[in-house]
Structures are given as structure tokens and as C-alpha cells.
């Protein structure tokens, strides 16, 4: 239940907080530890995310869109896909369209003192340089533009194959095409065969170490975990296979392994925030972009909700989310917020927290006081 007692003052506009927005990919309602029922088997383990949520505000009725590009466009603009036109499907490697440039994104609304960096999956358009992150308010970008990549080789995946394009593209690219970029340039061999979750975590850690003392940061960390093609190291997969009830296929164990590795990645980021003195003045918001692809197809679970990714049922659009911040008053820590919260609400809420002025012509609602308390500034 919501608890207004012990409300803190919230962020200081003269000393704006570091904003860390972490987005999981295809993580279902039942794919985070704090949502699982004690009687269930073959479940994921996310101990650090559970700890963060237990010390923050858990959003039990957080809603998003049912697929990648529409949800990410809504998150970054504060506008419904019907408002931006980003509801026609997923933007894939060869798409020659994207989120229209007339719409501004989160970093373009933040006070000018912020340094904004995008890490991980983009998936809202990349067919011109104006559509990529560094053309839309972010100061740097390390990640991939399309729907999915191999976690180790970083080659494009089903987003291209579904349109029968990968073979044609590979013929132009020495029989291989990767989608891992650093400010628009392809990354070198030093990244090959490195697990993508680790690459994205290392980039976040690097930015915290080099920039957080000089400027408030906005880090948008969009992992490809736990989207397919599911991959993790053998030892972590074997750990779950050994404890799970037998299944003819091992997608659930691999999913759980990828989720655990993402959990450890978030732990590394928050640990670094402590080490560099950024944690005490920070807001961490975690969410999934949409519901999971289920069982033997994608390894995820939206229990007890009906439906899955690509569907308008709650299993497709109601996902795990929480806010963690030492700036919360004591009475706001460890609570659940059962009010409606939509992915479009993230932009106005974070912009307000940063001391900016949320735009009035968007669909999202500023939920700052619902999270930090009615007495917060």
C-alpha cells in the first residue's frame, strides 16, 4: 500500500540527480524474483533487482506497449504510438523509417547541464544519422540499432531473417554482418565474442567513473537480455538445468541464466555508483519493454497474466517495474504503488526529477509525486 509518512524532499533542482533508466527486453511479469509464487518451479533468480525493489517503490500496475519499437518510442517521447505513428510494427535492420524527427526525446528535455548517454538496444529508427541516438540528444551511443543480435558474435538475428534480407546483406559484408556500434562506427575485434550484457555494463561503468563527478548523468541502459536468441555461458545455464524440473527443451533455463547475468550487471552498475559517489544523489528506474515470449518459444513467463508479447492482453503489456532512489523519504521505501503507471509517464517524471519542465503536449503524466510523495518538491 502507498505510505505517505516520512516523505523526503526529493531531488534538489540546484543539484540534479543522476538518472539511470534500465530497460530489460522481453522480461515477463513472472520473470523477476519478487513476483514469483513460492509454489512455482523452474523460476528465474534476480536477487539484486529484488533487493533494489524492496528498498524502493515497486510499480505493480506498470503498463507498456506489447512490442519493442512501439514501447521504446513511447518511453523516449512520452507519446502513445498512435500519436507518433510508431505502431506499424517493429523497426528492423533494413527498415527505412523510424520515429519521426519532429518528436523530441528525454535528453532533449533535460536541463543543459546533463550528459546523456544511450547504451544497448535502440530500435526506434536508424536510416539517417539524424535518427540515431547521437542525432537525438544523446552525447554518445554504444549498442545496436535493430531488434536483436547474437549475444556473442553480435550478428543480426531474426529481425532481418523474417524479411528474408540477411543473406543478401551478408553477401555485401563478407558473409557476416554485425550490429554493434560506437557513435555510428562499427566496433572492432576487441568486442567479438564478448557477451553483450557485459559490453553494455562496462560502458555504463566507464561513464560513471569518468563523468559523474563533473556532470549529472542520464544513462539509458537498454539490455538485449532477455530477448532471443537466448544465450549465456554454459556454467550458468547448467546451474538452472540442474535445479529445474525436466523439460525437453532448455529455453527456460537459458532465459533464467540470461536474466541472472543481467541482474549481476545491474549490481555492477549500482556498485560503481557507490564507489564514485554518485549513488546518494541518484534515481534508478527499472522496467521491461513488453511482456515475455512464452515457454518453449521464448522461455519467458507472464504468470498469472493472460497473453504474451505481441498481444494486447495483460501478459503482453503489464510488466515488472520499480524505482529505487536514496532520495526517497523513509516512508516511501519498500512500498508498492498500485496506481496506474504507463511507459509514457517515464519522460515527464524523470524530467521533473531533473529540475526540468515536462512538456505539456505529451500523453504521459508526471508521476513524480505519486512516487516521492505529495510533499516532495
C-alpha positions as CSV (number, residue, x, y, z in Angstrom):
1,X,0.0,0.0,0.0
2,X,1.1,3.6,-0.6
3,X,2.6,5.2,2.5
4,X,2.9,9.0,2.7
5,X,4.7,9.0,6.0
6,X,8.3,10.1,6.3
7,X,8.3,11.8,2.9
8,X,11.7,13.3,1.9
9,X,12.3,16.5,0.0
10,X,13.2,14.6,-3.2
11,X,15.9,15.8,-5.6
12,X,17.4,19.3,-5.3
13,X,17.0,21.3,-8.5
14,X,20.3,23.0,-7.7
15,X,22.0,19.6,-7.5
16,X,20.1,17.5,-10.0
17,X,20.3,13.7,-9.6
18,X,21.9,11.1,-11.8
19,X,19.2,9.3,-13.7
20,X,19.8,5.7,-14.6
21,X,17.0,4.2,-16.7
22,X,17.5,0.4,-17.2
23,X,15.3,-1.4,-19.7
24,X,15.1,-5.2,-19.9
25,X,14.0,-6.8,-23.1
26,X,11.0,-9.2,-23.2
27,X,11.0,-9.7,-19.4
28,X,7.6,-11.0,-18.3
29,X,5.6,-10.3,-15.2
30,X,6.8,-13.6,-13.6
31,X,10.4,-13.2,-14.8
32,X,11.6,-11.3,-11.8
33,X,12.1,-12.8,-8.4
34,X,9.7,-10.6,-6.3
35,X,6.7,-11.6,-8.5
36,X,7.1,-15.3,-8.4
37,X,4.9,-17.5,-6.2
38,X,6.6,-19.9,-3.7
39,X,5.0,-23.0,-5.1
40,X,6.2,-22.4,-8.7
41,X,9.1,-24.4,-10.3
42,X,11.6,-23.5,-13.0
43,X,11.8,-19.9,-11.9
44,X,14.3,-17.1,-12.5
45,X,16.6,-15.7,-9.9
46,X,17.1,-11.9,-9.7
47,X,18.4,-11.3,-6.2
48,X,19.9,-7.9,-6.7
49,X,16.9,-6.5,-8.6
50,X,14.7,-7.9,-5.8
51,X,16.8,-6.1,-3.2
52,X,16.6,-2.8,-5.1
53,X,12.9,-3.1,-5.5
54,X,12.5,-3.9,-1.8
55,X,14.2,-0.6,-0.9
56,X,12.2,1.4,-3.4
57,X,8.8,1.8,-4.9
58,X,7.5,-1.3,-6.8
59,X,5.1,-0.4,-9.6
60,X,2.6,-3.3,-9.5
61,X,0.4,-1.8,-12.3
62,X,3.0,-0.6,-14.7
63,X,1.8,-0.9,-18.3
64,X,3.7,-0.6,-21.6
65,X,3.2,-1.5,-25.3
66,X,3.2,-5.1,-26.4
67,X,6.2,-4.9,-28.7
68,X,9.7,-3.4,-28.9
69,X,9.6,-0.4,-31.2
70,X,6.2,1.0,-30.0
71,X,7.2,0.7,-26.3
72,X,10.6,2.3,-26.8
73,X,9.2,5.1,-28.8
74,X,6.6,5.7,-26.1
75,X,9.2,5.7,-23.4
76,X,11.5,8.1,-25.2
77,X,8.9,10.6,-26.3
78,X,6.1,10.4,-23.7
79,X,3.7,9.9,-26.5
80,X,1.4,7.0,-27.4
81,X,2.4,5.1,-30.6
82,X,-0.9,6.3,-32.1
83,X,0.4,9.9,-31.6
84,X,3.8,9.3,-33.3
85,X,2.8,6.7,-35.9
86,X,5.1,4.2,-34.4
87,X,2.5,1.4,-34.3
88,X,3.1,-0.2,-37.7
89,X,5.4,-2.9,-36.4
90,X,9.0,-3.4,-35.4
91,X,11.9,-1.4,-36.9
92,X,14.4,-4.0,-38.1
93,X,17.9,-3.8,-39.6
94,X,16.8,-2.8,-43.1
95,X,13.9,-0.5,-42.1
96,X,13.9,2.8,-44.0
97,X,11.6,4.5,-41.5
98,X,11.8,5.5,-37.8
99,X,10.4,7.6,-35.0
100,X,9.7,11.0,-36.7
101,X,12.2,13.7,-36.0
102,X,9.5,16.2,-35.0
103,X,9.3,14.4,-31.7
104,X,11.9,15.2,-29.0
105,X,13.3,12.5,-26.7
106,X,14.1,12.5,-23.0
107,X,17.6,14.0,-23.2
108,X,16.3,16.9,-25.2
109,X,14.0,17.9,-22.3
110,X,16.6,17.6,-19.6
111,X,18.5,20.7,-18.2
112,X,21.6,21.5,-20.3
113,X,24.0,20.5,-17.6
114,X,23.1,16.8,-18.1
115,X,25.3,14.5,-20.0
116,X,23.1,11.9,-21.7
117,X,24.3,8.5,-23.0
118,X,22.4,5.7,-24.7
119,X,23.7,2.1,-24.3
120,X,22.3,-1.1,-25.8
121,X,19.2,-1.6,-28.0
122,X,17.8,1.4,-29.9
123,X,15.1,0.0,-32.2
124,X,13.3,3.3,-33.0
125,X,15.0,4.1,-36.3
126,X,18.5,4.5,-37.8
127,X,18.1,5.0,-41.5
128,X,19.6,8.5,-41.3
129,X,22.2,9.9,-39.0
130,X,19.6,12.2,-37.5
131,X,17.6,9.2,-36.3
132,X,20.3,7.5,-34.3
133,X,20.9,8.4,-30.6
134,X,23.6,11.0,-31.2
135,X,21.3,12.8,-33.5
136,X,18.5,12.9,-30.9
137,X,20.1,14.4,-27.8
138,X,22.4,11.7,-26.6
139,X,26.1,12.6,-26.3
140,X,27.3,9.0,-27.1
141,X,26.0,5.6,-28.0
142,X,27.3,2.1,-27.7
143,X,24.8,-0.6,-28.8
144,X,22.8,-2.0,-31.7
145,X,20.2,-0.3,-33.9
146,X,17.9,-3.2,-34.7
147,X,15.7,-5.7,-33.0
148,X,18.2,-8.3,-31.8
149,X,21.7,-9.6,-32.1
150,X,23.6,-12.7,-31.1
151,X,24.9,-12.1,-27.6
152,X,28.5,-13.1,-28.6
153,X,29.0,-12.5,-32.3
154,X,26.7,-9.5,-32.4
155,X,25.4,-10.6,-35.8
156,X,21.9,-9.5,-36.7
157,X,19.2,-12.0,-35.9
158,X,15.5,-12.7,-36.6
159,X,14.6,-9.1,-37.3
160,X,16.3,-9.4,-40.6
161,X,15.7,-13.1,-41.4
162,X,12.0,-12.6,-41.0
163,X,12.2,-10.3,-44.0
164,X,14.4,-12.6,-46.0
165,X,17.2,-10.0,-46.1
166,X,20.1,-11.4,-44.1
167,X,21.6,-13.5,-46.9
168,X,21.5,-10.5,-49.3
169,X,23.1,-8.2,-46.7
170,X,25.8,-10.8,-45.8
171,X,26.8,-11.0,-49.5
172,X,27.7,-7.3,-49.3
173,X,29.5,-7.8,-45.9
174,X,32.0,-10.6,-46.4
175,X,29.4,-13.2,-45.4
176,X,28.9,-11.6,-41.9
177,X,27.0,-8.6,-40.6
178,X,27.2,-7.4,-37.1
179,X,25.1,-4.6,-35.4
180,X,27.3,-3.3,-32.7
181,X,28.2,0.4,-32.9
182,X,30.1,3.1,-31.1
183,X,28.8,6.5,-32.1
184,X,27.9,5.1,-35.5
185,X,31.1,3.4,-36.3
186,X,31.3,-0.4,-36.2
187,X,33.2,-1.8,-33.2
188,X,36.5,-3.6,-33.6
189,X,37.6,-7.1,-33.0
190,X,38.1,-6.4,-29.3
191,X,34.3,-6.8,-28.8
192,X,33.9,-10.0,-30.8
193,X,32.8,-13.0,-28.7
194,X,32.2,-10.7,-25.7
195,X,28.8,-11.2,-24.1
196,X,26.7,-8.2,-25.0
197,X,25.4,-7.7,-21.4
198,X,29.0,-7.3,-20.3
199,X,29.8,-4.8,-23.0
200,X,26.8,-2.6,-22.1
201,X,27.6,-2.9,-18.4
202,X,31.3,-1.9,-18.9
203,X,30.2,1.1,-20.9
204,X,27.9,2.3,-18.1
205,X,30.6,1.7,-15.5
206,X,33.1,3.7,-17.7
207,X,30.8,6.7,-18.0
208,X,30.1,6.7,-14.2
209,X,33.8,6.7,-13.5
210,X,34.7,9.4,-16.0
211,X,31.8,11.8,-16.0
212,X,29.6,11.5,-12.8
213,X,31.8,13.8,-10.7
214,X,31.6,16.6,-13.3
215,X,28.0,16.5,-14.5
216,X,24.7,14.9,-13.7
217,X,24.2,11.9,-15.9
218,X,21.3,10.4,-17.7
219,X,22.2,6.8,-18.6
220,X,19.7,4.9,-20.7
221,X,20.8,1.3,-20.4
222,X,18.7,-0.9,-22.7
223,X,19.9,-4.5,-22.4
224,X,19.1,-7.1,-25.0
225,X,18.6,-9.6,-22.2
226,X,16.3,-11.5,-22.1
227,X,15.3,-11.3,-25.8
228,X,16.2,-14.1,-28.1
229,X,18.3,-15.6,-29.4
230,X,18.8,-16.6,-25.8
231,X,22.4,-17.2,-24.8
232,X,24.5,-17.4,-21.7
233,X,27.6,-19.2,-20.5
234,X,27.3,-22.9,-20.1
235,X,28.0,-22.9,-16.3
236,X,25.2,-20.5,-15.6
237,X,22.8,-22.5,-17.8
238,X,23.8,-25.7,-16.2
239,X,23.1,-24.3,-12.8
240,X,19.4,-23.8,-13.7
241,X,19.1,-27.0,-15.7
242,X,20.3,-28.9,-12.6
243,X,17.7,-27.3,-10.4
244,X,14.7,-27.2,-12.8
245,X,12.2,-29.9,-13.4
246,X,13.0,-31.7,-16.7
247,X,11.9,-30.0,-19.9
248,X,12.5,-31.4,-23.4
249,X,13.9,-28.1,-24.4
250,X,16.0,-25.8,-22.3
251,X,14.8,-22.3,-23.3
252,X,13.6,-21.6,-19.7
253,X,17.0,-22.5,-18.2
254,X,18.8,-20.3,-20.7
255,X,16.3,-17.5,-20.2
256,X,16.9,-17.7,-16.4
257,X,20.7,-17.7,-17.0
258,X,20.5,-14.5,-19.1
259,X,18.2,-12.9,-16.5
260,X,20.7,-13.7,-13.7
261,X,23.6,-12.3,-15.7
262,X,21.6,-9.1,-16.3
263,X,20.8,-9.0,-12.6
264,X,24.6,-9.1,-11.9
265,X,25.1,-6.4,-14.5
266,X,22.7,-4.1,-12.7
267,X,24.6,-4.9,-9.4
268,X,27.9,-3.8,-11.1
269,X,26.4,-0.6,-12.2
270,X,24.9,0.3,-8.8
271,X,28.1,-0.8,-7.0
272,X,30.1,1.6,-9.3
273,X,27.6,4.4,-8.4
274,X,28.5,3.8,-4.7
275,X,32.3,3.7,-5.5
276,X,32.3,7.0,-7.4
277,X,30.0,8.9,-5.0
278,X,27.1,9.1,-7.5
279,X,24.6,6.8,-5.7
280,X,23.5,9.2,-2.9
281,X,22.1,11.6,-5.5
282,X,20.6,9.2,-8.0
283,X,17.3,7.8,-9.3
284,X,17.3,4.2,-10.8
285,X,14.3,3.2,-12.7
286,X,14.0,-0.4,-14.0
287,X,11.3,-1.8,-16.3
288,X,10.8,-4.3,-19.1
289,X,9.9,-3.1,-22.6
290,X,7.0,-5.5,-23.0
291,X,5.8,-8.9,-21.9
292,X,7.6,-12.2,-22.5
293,X,7.5,-14.6,-25.3
294,X,6.4,-17.8,-23.6
295,X,7.7,-21.2,-22.7
296,X,9.3,-23.3,-25.4
297,X,9.3,-20.4,-27.9
298,X,11.0,-17.7,-25.8
299,X,11.5,-19.1,-22.3
300,X,9.5,-16.3,-20.5
301,X,6.6,-16.3,-18.2
302,X,3.8,-13.8,-17.7
303,X,2.0,-15.8,-15.0
304,X,-0.7,-15.2,-13.8
305,X,-1.5,-12.9,-16.6
306,X,-3.1,-13.9,-19.9
307,X,-1.3,-13.5,-23.1
308,X,2.3,-12.7,-24.2
309,X,4.4,-10.3,-26.2
310,X,2.6,-9.1,-29.4
311,X,-0.8,-9.3,-27.7
312,X,-2.9,-6.6,-26.0
313,X,-3.7,-8.9,-23.1
314,X,-2.1,-8.0,-19.7
315,X,0.6,-10.6,-20.3
316,X,1.8,-8.5,-23.2
317,X,1.7,-5.1,-21.6
318,X,1.9,-5.4,-17.8
319,X,5.5,-5.9,-16.8
320,X,7.9,-5.6,-13.9
321,X,9.0,-2.1,-12.9
322,X,10.3,-0.3,-9.9
323,X,12.0,2.9,-8.8
324,X,15.0,2.9,-6.5
325,X,16.5,6.0,-5.0
326,X,18.2,7.1,-1.8
327,X,16.3,10.4,-2.3
328,X,13.1,8.7,-1.3
329,X,11.9,9.5,2.2
330,X,11.9,6.7,4.7
331,X,8.2,6.2,4.4
332,X,8.5,5.8,0.6
333,X,11.0,3.0,0.7
334,X,9.9,-0.6,0.4
335,X,6.4,0.2,-0.7
336,X,4.2,-0.8,-3.6
337,X,2.4,1.7,-5.8
338,X,-0.8,0.2,-7.1
339,X,-1.8,3.2,-9.2
340,X,-1.6,3.0,-12.9
341,X,1.7,3.9,-14.4
342,X,2.3,3.9,-18.2
343,X,5.6,3.8,-20.1
344,X,4.8,7.3,-21.4
345,X,4.9,8.6,-17.8
346,X,8.6,8.0,-17.5
347,X,9.6,11.1,-19.6
348,X,7.7,13.7,-17.6
349,X,8.5,12.0,-14.3
350,X,12.3,12.0,-14.9
351,X,12.3,15.4,-16.5
352,X,10.6,16.8,-13.4
353,X,13.0,15.0,-11.1
354,X,15.9,16.6,-13.0
355,X,14.6,20.1,-12.4
356,X,13.3,20.5,-15.9
357,X,9.8,21.4,-17.2
358,X,8.0,18.4,-18.7
359,X,6.3,19.3,-22.0
360,X,2.5,19.9,-21.8
361,X,1.7,18.4,-25.2
362,X,2.5,14.8,-24.5
363,X,0.4,11.8,-23.4
364,X,2.4,10.9,-20.4
365,X,1.6,12.0,-16.9
366,X,4.1,13.3,-14.4
367,X,4.0,10.7,-11.6
368,X,6.8,12.3,-9.5
369,X,4.6,13.0,-6.5
370,X,3.0,9.5,-6.7
371,X,6.5,8.0,-6.3
372,X,8.3,10.5,-4.0
373,X,5.2,11.7,-2.0
374,X,2.9,14.6,-2.1
375,X,5.3,16.8,0.0
376,X,8.3,16.3,-2.3
377,X,9.4,19.3,-4.4
